[in-house]
Amino acid sequence: MKPMPFDYARAKDVPDALAALADADAGARVMAGGQSLVPMLNLRLATFPRVVDISKIAELRERSESADAVTLGACVTHGEIEDGEAPEPAAGLMRHVAAGIAYRAVRNRGTIGGSASLADASADWVTTLLALGARFIGRGPDGEREIAAPDMFLGPYFTAMTDQELLVRIVVPKTSRDATWGYYKVTRRSGEYGLSIGAVILDPAREHASVVLGAASRTPLACTAAAAALRGAPRWTEALETALRTAIAEDLARAERPFEPHEAIMVETTILRAAAQALGVS
């Protein structure tokens, strides 16, 4: 199938993109890599009066590093992160996640900002960026504003960004040198969207633990009870596993929907395996 007719605007810079969004009728959409938007248009699952292409904006492809954080332009691709062409803030976690997204042709064009803006709860970056405590910088008619990760993802395909705002960069805090992580994704086939995703980050130097369950609900779930159980744990033990199972049940009780018994087993296993990885159990 082919998409319904729409106006196409290729922005040369961020002000040009914002002007195109401001002039468009309600429902204009931004296209970065096009790996999600174009199939939706072709299948007529979505129709928009205007598509604003931001893929050639140099500012959105910048990446930088400070002592405390890595900043990635919204149009940095999965492939660039996988290949180490962008700074790594979390001991290889982002490179690992990028390498597991779809297949290489998609990673060559798909962007981290596009994935975050789409806000598909099954997408790898949505879960990972929440676990890392990322900050999202949007720019619109009233200038720039910063959105914390817990406030960014409001529902499936729904973020805190307005239709006239553009995500310009993502700031990812660095973990300490001794931080460890685990990332476990349940899929039917390698590279597909996850049925369940577990991301665990343990940073003992900062007395910090982060556990996020993705893909299994409308939005990623910050598993605060599981994180508390893992905080300060030196190694994987049977006692820790028992405590984690109890904590995970507590976290799932706060989820947006109830889980069927088989789903509860799947998501519990996902988090347990990610936690075990973070503590050095392969």
C-alpha positions in Angstrom: 0.0 0.0 0.0 1.0 3.6 -0.3 0.3 6.5 2.1 -2.4 9.1 1.7 -1.2 12.4 0.3 0.7 14.7 2.7 2.9 17.8 2.6 6.6 17.1 3.0 9.0 19.7 4.5 12.7 19.1 4.9 14.0 21.3 7.6 17.5 22.8 7.3 17.8 23.6 11.0 15.8 23.5 14.2 14.1 27.0 13.8 13.1 25.9 10.3 11.6 22.7 11.7 9.7 24.6 14.4 8.3 27.0 11.8 7.1 24.1 9.7 5.4 22.5 12.7 3.8 25.9 13.7 2.4 26.4 10.2 1.0 23.0 9.7 -2.6 21.9 10.5 -3.1 19.9 13.7 -1.5 16.5 13.5 1.8 17.3 11.7 4.5 14.8 12.5 8.3 14.9 12.7 10.3 12.3 10.8 13.9 11.5 11.9 14.9 8.0 10.6 11.5 7.1 9.4 11.8 3.5 10.6 8.4 3.6 12.4 6.6 6.5 10.7 7.1 5.4 7.1 5.6 1.9 7.6 2.7 3.4 9.5 2.0 5.8 6.6 2.4 3.1 4.0 -0.1 0.8 5.7 -2.4 3.8 6.3 -2.4 3.1 10.0 -1.8 6.8 10.4 -2.4 9.8 8.2 -0.9 13.3 8.7 -1.3 16.5 6.7 2.4 17.3 6.9 5.6 15.4 7.6 8.6 17.4 8.7 11.9 15.7 7.9 14.6 16.6 10.5 17.2 14.0 9.4 19.6 16.6 7.8 19.8 19.0 10.8 23.4 19.1 11.9 22.6 20.2 15.4 20.5 17.1 16.0 23.4 14.8 15.1 25.8 16.3 17.6 27.1 14.3 20.6 29.2 15.5 23.5 30.6 14.4 26.9 31.1 16.1 30.2 32.4 14.8 33.5 28.9 13.9 34.6 26.9 13.1 31.5 26.7 12.2 27.8 24.5 14.4 25.5 23.2 12.8 22.4 21.4 14.8 19.6 18.0 13.4 18.8 19.1 12.2 15.4 22.0 10.1 16.6 21.3 6.6 15.1 21.2 3.3 16.9 24.0 2.1 14.6 26.3 5.0 15.7 25.7 4.1 19.3 26.3 0.4 18.6 29.6 1.2 16.8 30.9 3.4 19.6 30.7 6.6 17.6 28.8 8.2 20.4 30.2 8.4 24.0 29.1 5.6 26.3 27.8 6.7 29.7 27.0 3.4 31.3 29.8 0.8 30.9 28.6 -0.5 27.6 24.9 -0.7 28.3 23.8 1.6 25.5 26.0 -0.1 23.0 24.6 -3.5 24.0 21.0 -2.2 23.8 21.6 -0.6 20.4 23.0 -3.8 18.9 19.8 -5.7 19.8 17.4 -3.3 18.0 15.8 -4.8 14.9 18.6 -5.5 12.3 21.4 -3.4 10.9 19.5 -1.6 8.1 17.1 -0.3 10.6 19.9 0.7 13.1 21.6 2.6 10.3 18.7 5.0 10.0 16.6 4.7 13.2 17.4 7.3 15.8 17.4 7.4 19.6 15.3 10.6 19.6 12.8 9.1 17.2 12.4 6.0 19.4 11.9 8.1 22.5 9.4 10.4 20.8 7.4 7.5 19.5 7.1 6.3 23.1 6.3 2.7 22.2 6.5 0.9 25.5 8.0 -2.2 23.8 11.0 -0.2 22.4 14.4 -0.7 24.0 15.3 2.9 24.4 12.2 3.8 26.3 13.1 1.3 29.1 16.8 2.0 29.0 16.6 5.8 29.2 14.2 5.6 32.1 16.6 3.2 33.9 19.5 5.6 33.3 17.6 8.6 34.5 17.9 10.5 31.2 16.7 14.0 30.7 15.0 15.1 27.5 15.5 18.6 26.1 12.7 19.9 23.9 12.5 23.1 22.0 9.3 24.9 21.0 7.8 28.4 20.5 8.6 29.3 24.1 12.2 28.1 24.0 13.8 25.0 25.6 12.6 23.0 28.5 13.9 19.8 30.3 11.7 16.8 30.9 12.9 14.1 33.4 12.5 10.5 32.2 9.7 9.6 34.6 7.7 12.5 33.3 8.4 11.9 29.6 6.4 8.8 28.8 2.8 9.3 29.5 1.3 6.4 27.6 1.5 4.4 24.4 2.7 6.8 21.7 2.1 9.7 24.0 4.8 11.9 25.6 5.0 15.1 27.5 6.1 16.9 24.3 3.5 19.1 22.5 2.8 19.0 18.8 4.8 22.2 18.3 7.9 21.1 20.2 10.9 19.2 18.9 13.1 16.8 20.9 16.6 18.2 20.3 18.8 16.2 22.6 19.0 13.6 25.4 21.2 14.0 28.4 22.2 10.7 29.9 24.0 10.8 33.4 27.2 8.8 33.6 27.4 5.9 36.0 30.4 5.5 38.2 33.4 3.3 37.2 32.3 0.4 39.3 28.6 0.3 38.2 27.2 -2.8 36.7 24.1 -3.5 34.6 21.9 -6.3 33.4 19.5 -6.2 30.4 17.2 -9.1 29.5 14.6 -9.0 26.7 12.0 -11.6 25.9 11.2 -11.8 22.2 9.7 -14.3 19.8 12.7 -13.7 17.4 16.0 -11.8 17.8 15.7 -8.1 17.0 11.9 -7.9 17.5 10.1 -5.6 19.9 10.2 -7.1 23.4 7.4 -8.9 25.1 9.1 -8.1 28.3 12.2 -6.1 29.1 14.2 -5.9 32.3 16.8 -3.2 32.8 18.9 -3.2 36.0 21.6 -0.7 36.9 23.6 -1.1 40.1 25.9 1.8 41.1 27.3 1.0 44.6 29.6 4.0 44.7 26.5 6.2 44.6 24.4 3.8 46.6 22.0 3.7 43.6 20.0 0.9 42.1 17.5 1.2 39.2 15.1 -1.5 38.0 12.7 -0.9 35.1 10.2 -3.3 33.5 9.4 -2.4 29.9 7.2 -3.8 27.2 4.8 -5.6 29.5 2.5 -2.6 30.2 1.3 0.7 28.7 4.3 2.5 30.0 7.6 1.3 31.6 7.3 0.5 35.3 10.0 1.7 37.7 10.3 -1.2 40.1 11.2 0.7 43.2 10.8 -2.3 45.6 13.0 -4.5 43.5 15.6 -1.6 43.3 15.5 -1.3 47.1 16.1 -5.0 47.5 19.1 -4.9 45.2 20.7 -1.7 46.6 24.0 -2.6 48.3 23.7 -6.4 47.4 27.3 -7.6 47.0 26.4 -10.9 45.2 23.6 -13.1 44.0 22.3 -15.4 46.8 19.2 -17.5 47.4 18.1 -15.1 50.1 18.4 -12.2 47.7 16.4 -14.0 45.0 13.6 -14.7 47.6 13.6 -11.1 48.6 13.5 -10.0 44.9 10.5 -12.2 44.1 8.6 -10.6 47.0 9.6 -7.1 45.9 8.7 -7.8 42.2 5.2 -8.9 43.3 4.9 -5.7 45.2 5.9 -3.7 42.1 3.6 -5.6 39.8 0.7 -4.8 42.1 1.3 -1.1 41.2 1.2 -1.7 37.5 -1.4 -0.1 35.3 -3.0 -3.4 34.6 -3.3 -6.8 36.2 -1.0 -9.6 34.8 -2.3 -13.0 33.9 -0.4 -15.8 35.7 1.7 -16.7 32.7 2.6 -13.0 32.2 3.5 -12.5 35.8 5.9 -15.5 35.5 7.5 -14.0 32.4 8.0 -10.5 33.8 9.3 -11.8 37.1 11.8 -14.0 35.2 12.8 -11.0 33.1 13.7 -8.9 36.1 15.4 -11.8 37.9 17.7 -12.5 35.0 18.6 -8.9 34.5 19.4 -8.6 38.2 21.5 -11.7 38.1 23.4 -10.4 35.1 24.1 -7.1 37.0 25.6 -9.1 39.9 27.8 -11.1 37.6 25.7 -14.3 37.1 25.6 -15.2 33.4 
